[in-house]
């Protein structure tokens, strides 16, 4: 990782009062501590399975993207972050929204440019004085509990690629203001995410030699999870999927997604049952025909694979007569 610029600002808000800004007038000195901080921030951000999307088209009401472009075109980082804080100051004026520390980071990794904007809270930690063996209370930035964050892949944005922007909602209930500050929108469809997820699960299971009955059980549990979430009108979350795949070490699946650079939204909603049919149905496409069937029929022995042939058992005569009446 090549850390180019980093700066920290603060925004405070008590109750329904107007927010106040505490600006920094300089970039942080890039030393070992700062580099370690940024590496942990990036790792923590990726582990939360962010949602992928794009900027809103309305640059007038969502000016953050314009500030990013101006920075790329030689605006200095301090000015970029300061002007961005003024945008945040307007958006944070919603009920129950409080402040925090805002870190802006520009870095390069794997030959791609990124800008992360993250809101962090302070947490209480305890330090030991080795001289007198006393205990001191310290207030530290809590990277583990990122309250709000977004990341822009500048390289993808410049190339016109899709999914160049991602964001996480973090630990607080009130979150829309930060998304409005960035001007980010989730454009990834449920069907897109489900297909990508199915491919990722198959890759993970192959890599870890999960086959036979264990693989079938995992797939069945995932299918049941989708059905349950759909009925209850609740989001699909990658953390839940990871726990189904490996209840003892769910982080292994998340780590696999990161290592393979698979850009899956951390949570998404299902609008119709067809969105997740891929977990319930199999489709064989050949020139001249498309054959789709419920995976349950394989377990029930209704459909069987024999070498490169598919055998369908006990089809009603009238169905066959109609299909083969040439």
Secondary structure per residue as TSV (DSSP state, phi and psi in degrees):
chain	resnum	aa	ss	phi	psi
A	1	X	-	360.0	132.9
A	2	X	E	-109.3	107.0
A	3	X	E	-84.7	117.5
A	4	X	E	-95.1	-48.3
A	5	X	E	-147.9	144.9
A	6	X	E	-150.2	137.5
A	7	X	E	-145.8	149.5
A	8	X	E	-123.9	129.1
A	9	X	E	-122.2	171.6
A	10	X	E	-134.5	140.6
A	11	X	E	-128.2	130.8
A	12	X	E	-123.1	147.1
A	13	X	-	-153.3	125.2
A	14	X	-	-108.7	122.1
A	15	X	T	58.3	-129.6
A	16	X	T	-103.0	17.2
A	17	X	S	-72.0	163.0
A	18	X	-	-67.3	140.8
A	19	X	-	-70.9	153.0
A	20	X	E	-121.0	148.2
A	21	X	E	-111.1	138.8
A	22	X	E	-117.1	97.7
A	23	X	-	-83.5	146.9
A	24	X	-	-97.6	144.1
A	25	X	-	-104.5	14.2
A	26	X	S	-154.9	153.6
A	27	X	-	-71.8	149.8
A	28	X	-	-69.5	145.6
A	29	X	-	-68.9	127.7
A	30	X	-	-82.1	101.8
A	31	X	-	-124.0	-173.0
A	32	X	H	-61.5	-38.3
A	33	X	H	-65.1	-45.6
A	34	X	H	-65.6	-41.5
A	35	X	H	-62.3	-43.2
A	36	X	H	-63.0	-40.7
A	37	X	H	-59.4	-47.3
A	38	X	H	-66.5	-41.1
A	39	X	H	-60.6	-41.8
A	40	X	H	-68.5	-36.8
A	41	X	H	-63.0	-45.6
A	42	X	H	-63.6	-44.3
A	43	X	H	-63.6	-42.3
A	44	X	H	-67.3	-38.9
A	45	X	H	-61.3	-47.8
A	46	X	H	-64.4	-35.8
A	47	X	H	-68.7	-18.3
A	48	X	T	-87.3	6.3
A	49	X	-	50.9	70.4
A	50	X	-	-64.2	160.0
A	51	X	E	-87.8	137.1
A	52	X	E	-101.1	146.8
A	53	X	E	-170.5	-151.5
A	54	X	E	-140.9	174.4
A	55	X	E	-74.9	150.9
A	56	X	-	-61.8	150.8
A	57	X	S	-75.5	-24.7
A	58	X	-	-80.3	93.7
A	59	X	T	-76.3	-16.2
A	60	X	T	-70.8	-47.9
A	61	X	T	-85.2	-14.0
A	62	X	-	-129.2	75.7
A	63	X	T	-82.0	-4.8
A	64	X	H	-57.5	-41.0
A	65	X	H	-61.6	-32.6
A	66	X	H	-66.9	-39.1
A	67	X	H	-63.9	-37.8
A	68	X	H	-63.0	-46.0
A	69	X	H	-61.3	-41.1
A	70	X	H	-64.3	-38.7
A	71	X	H	-63.7	-44.7
A	72	X	H	-59.3	-33.1
A	73	X	T	-91.4	39.0
A	74	X	T	83.3	13.9
A	75	X	-	-73.3	139.2
A	76	X	-	-72.7	156.2
A	77	X	H	-67.2	-34.6
A	78	X	H	-64.0	-45.2
A	79	X	H	-64.3	-44.1
A	80	X	H	-56.7	-49.8
A	81	X	H	-69.1	-37.1
A	82	X	H	-65.3	-46.2
A	83	X	H	-65.7	-33.0
A	84	X	H	-66.7	-36.8
A	85	X	H	-62.7	-33.9
A	86	X	H	-66.1	-33.1
A	87	X	H	-68.3	-44.1
A	88	X	H	-61.8	-37.7
A	89	X	H	-58.3	-36.3
A	90	X	H	-71.9	-40.1
A	91	X	H	-79.2	-23.1
A	92	X	T	-78.7	-6.3
A	93	X	-	-80.8	62.7
A	94	X	S	-126.5	157.1
A	95	X	T	-55.8	136.8
A	96	X	T	72.2	-2.8
A	97	X	-	-77.8	130.0
A	98	X	-	-114.6	-177.3
A	99	X	-	-98.6	-157.5
A	100	X	E	167.1	-168.0
A	101	X	E	-101.8	130.2
A	102	X	E	-109.4	120.3
A	103	X	E	-109.0	131.6
A	104	X	E	-110.9	126.9
A	105	X	E	-131.3	129.5
A	106	X	E	-116.1	121.5
A	107	X	E	-145.9	164.8
A	108	X	E	-120.4	136.0
A	109	X	E	-148.3	132.9
A	110	X	T	53.5	40.3
A	111	X	T	63.9	22.0
A	112	X	E	-121.1	139.8
A	113	X	E	-90.8	137.1
A	114	X	E	-133.3	149.1
A	115	X	E	-126.3	123.5
A	116	X	E	-107.6	134.8
A	117	X	E	-121.4	119.8
A	118	X	E	-135.5	142.2
A	119	X	E	-102.7	126.1
A	120	X	E	-121.1	148.8
A	121	X	-	-105.5	164.2
A	122	X	E	-95.2	145.9
A	123	X	E	-129.2	160.6
A	124	X	E	-87.7	126.9
A	125	X	E	-124.6	159.8
A	126	X	E	-119.9	129.9
A	127	X	E	-113.2	150.3
A	128	X	E	-108.0	129.9
A	129	X	E	-87.8	110.8
A	130	X	T	-68.0	-18.7
A	131	X	T	-72.3	-50.5
A	132	X	T	-112.7	6.8
A	133	X	T	54.0	37.3
A	134	X	E	-92.1	164.4
A	135	X	E	-113.8	129.9
A	136	X	E	-119.3	143.4
A	137	X	E	-92.4	130.3
A	138	X	E	-122.8	147.7
A	139	X	E	-102.9	120.8
A	140	X	E	-127.3	156.9
A	141	X	E	-71.3	130.5
A	142	X	-	-96.8	94.8
A	143	X	G	-69.8	-28.8
A	144	X	G	-65.8	-26.2
A	145	X	G	-116.1	71.4
A	146	X	-	-68.0	117.7
A	147	X	-	-74.7	-42.8
A	148	X	E	-148.2	146.2
A	149	X	E	-164.7	153.2
A	150	X	E	-145.4	155.5
A	151	X	E	-136.4	133.5
A	152	X	E	-110.6	126.2
A	153	X	E	-86.8	96.4
A	154	X	H	-59.7	-38.8
A	155	X	H	-63.0	-44.7
A	156	X	H	-64.8	-41.4
A	157	X	H	-59.8	-45.3
A	158	X	H	-65.9	-32.6
A	159	X	H	-79.9	-11.3
A	160	X	T	82.1	16.5
A	161	X	-	-72.6	156.9
A	162	X	S	-83.5	166.7
A	163	X	-	56.5	44.3
A	164	X	-	-86.9	-11.0
A	165	X	E	-123.4	140.0
A	166	X	E	-137.7	160.7
A	167	X	E	-155.2	155.8
A	168	X	E	-125.0	150.5
A	169	X	-	-90.4	-21.9
A	170	X	T	77.1	-149.2
A	171	X	T	-97.6	-11.3
A	172	X	-	-99.3	158.8
A	173	X	S	-76.5	-35.3
A	174	X	-	-88.8	113.8
A	175	X	-	-135.5	-16.9
A	176	X	H	-62.6	-30.1
A	177	X	H	-63.3	-35.7
A	178	X	H	-70.9	-37.3
A	179	X	H	-65.7	-37.4
A	180	X	H	-69.4	-36.6
A	181	X	H	-57.9	-46.0
A	182	X	H	-74.8	-33.3
A	183	X	T	78.1	41.9
A	184	X	E	-102.6	145.4
A	185	X	E	-135.5	140.5
A	186	X	-	-85.3	112.5
A	187	X	-	-106.9	0.2
A	188	X	-	-80.0	126.8
A	189	X	-	-79.7	160.0
A	190	X	H	-60.6	-41.8
A	191	X	H	-61.8	-40.6
A	192	X	H	-62.5	-47.4
A	193	X	H	-65.4	-39.5
A	194	X	H	-64.6	-43.3
A	195	X	H	-63.8	-44.2
A	196	X	H	-64.8	-39.5
A	197	X	H	-64.8	-43.7
A	198	X	H	-60.3	-43.6
A	199	X	H	-62.7	-41.5
A	200	X	H	-66.3	-41.1
A	201	X	H	-62.5	-45.1
A	202	X	H	-61.6	-40.9
A	203	X	H	-62.9	-44.2
A	204	X	H	-64.0	-44.3
A	205	X	H	-65.5	-39.6
A	206	X	H	-63.9	-44.3
A	207	X	H	-62.1	-34.3
A	208	X	T	-99.7	13.3
A	209	X	T	55.7	38.9
A	210	X	-	-90.5	111.5
A	211	X	-	-135.0	-177.9
A	212	X	H	59.9	-139.0
A	213	X	H	-63.1	-35.1
A	214	X	H	-65.4	-42.6
A	215	X	H	-63.7	-44.8
A	216	X	H	-60.6	-40.0
A	217	X	H	-65.7	-42.0
A	218	X	H	-61.1	-46.7
A	219	X	H	-62.3	-39.9
A	220	X	H	-66.1	-41.6
A	221	X	H	-65.7	-37.1
A	222	X	H	-66.7	-42.6
A	223	X	H	-60.7	-42.6
A	224	X	H	-66.1	-35.7
A	225	X	H	-63.3	-44.7
A	226	X	H	-60.5	-44.5
A	227	X	H	-62.0	-43.3
A	228	X	H	-64.9	-44.8
A	229	X	H	-64.7	-38.2
A	230	X	H	-64.2	-45.6
A	231	X	H	-64.6	-37.6
A	232	X	T	-88.2	0.9
A	233	X	T	56.2	44.8
A	234	X	-	-116.7	155.5
A	235	X	-	-70.2	152.0
A	236	X	E	-82.6	131.3
A	237	X	E	-120.9	138.8
A	238	X	H	-65.0	-30.7
A	239	X	H	-63.0	-37.4
A	240	X	H	-69.4	-41.4
A	241	X	H	-60.1	-43.8
A	242	X	H	-62.0	-36.2
A	243	X	H	-71.2	-31.0
A	244	X	H	-70.0	-41.7
A	245	X	H	-67.9	-44.0
A	246	X	-	-144.4	87.6
A	247	X	S	-58.9	-32.6
A	248	X	S	-76.1	-38.0
A	249	X	-	-136.3	70.9
A	250	X	T	-62.4	-23.9
A	251	X	H	-66.0	-20.0
A	252	X	H	-62.7	-38.5
A	253	X	H	-70.1	-40.4
A	254	X	H	-62.4	-42.0
A	255	X	H	-63.8	-37.2
A	256	X	H	-63.3	-43.7
A	257	X	H	-59.7	-42.5
A	258	X	H	-66.3	-42.7
A	259	X	H	-65.5	-30.7
A	260	X	T	-92.6	1.6
A	261	X	T	55.6	40.7
A	262	X	-	-88.6	117.2
A	263	X	-	-93.5	87.4
A	264	X	-	-108.6	137.6
A	265	X	-	-66.3	138.8
A	266	X	S	-66.6	-28.0
A	267	X	E	-152.7	149.1
A	268	X	E	-156.6	155.9
A	269	X	-	-101.2	158.2
A	270	X	-	-109.2	126.4
A	271	X	S	-96.1	-25.1
A	272	X	S	-152.4	158.5
A	273	X	G	-62.4	-28.8
A	274	X	G	-62.4	-21.8
A	275	X	G	-59.6	-32.1
A	276	X	G	-121.5	25.0
A	277	X	G	-60.3	-24.2
A	278	X	G	-60.7	-24.8
A	279	X	G	-86.7	-10.2
A	280	X	T	-112.4	-25.2
A	281	X	E	-122.5	153.1
A	282	X	E	-115.5	145.4
A	283	X	E	-130.0	130.5
A	284	X	E	-114.2	119.8
A	285	X	E	-112.8	128.0
A	286	X	E	-136.9	166.9
A	287	X	T	-62.8	117.9
A	288	X	T	100.6	-12.1
A	289	X	E	-157.2	155.5
A	290	X	E	-129.7	122.6
A	291	X	E	-116.8	111.3
A	292	X	E	-115.2	142.4
A	293	X	E	-155.2	154.5
A	294	X	E	-68.5	133.9
A	295	X	T	-63.0	-24.5
A	296	X	H	-60.8	-27.3
A	297	X	H	-67.2	-25.7
A	298	X	H	-68.6	-44.7
A	299	X	H	-64.3	-36.3
A	300	X	T	-79.0	-3.5
A	301	X	T	79.0	8.0
A	302	X	S	-72.0	-36.4
A	303	X	E	-122.4	136.9
A	304	X	E	-139.7	141.6
A	305	X	E	-94.1	129.7
A	306	X	E	-125.4	95.8
A	307	X	T	63.0	-121.7
A	308	X	T	-99.0	16.9
A	309	X	E	-112.4	152.4
A	310	X	E	-111.5	126.6
A	311	X	E	-108.8	121.4
A	312	X	E	-108.2	122.6
A	313	X	-	-99.8	148.5
A	314	X	-	56.5	48.0
A	315	X	-	-82.1	130.7
A	316	X	-	-54.5	140.0
A	317	X	H	-57.7	-40.3
A	318	X	H	-64.7	-32.1
A	319	X	H	-67.8	-42.8
A	320	X	H	-67.1	-41.8
A	321	X	H	-60.0	-40.0
A	322	X	H	-69.8	-41.0
A	323	X	H	-71.4	-33.5
A	324	X	T	-104.2	14.2
A	325	X	-	-83.0	85.2
A	326	X	-	-96.4	360.0
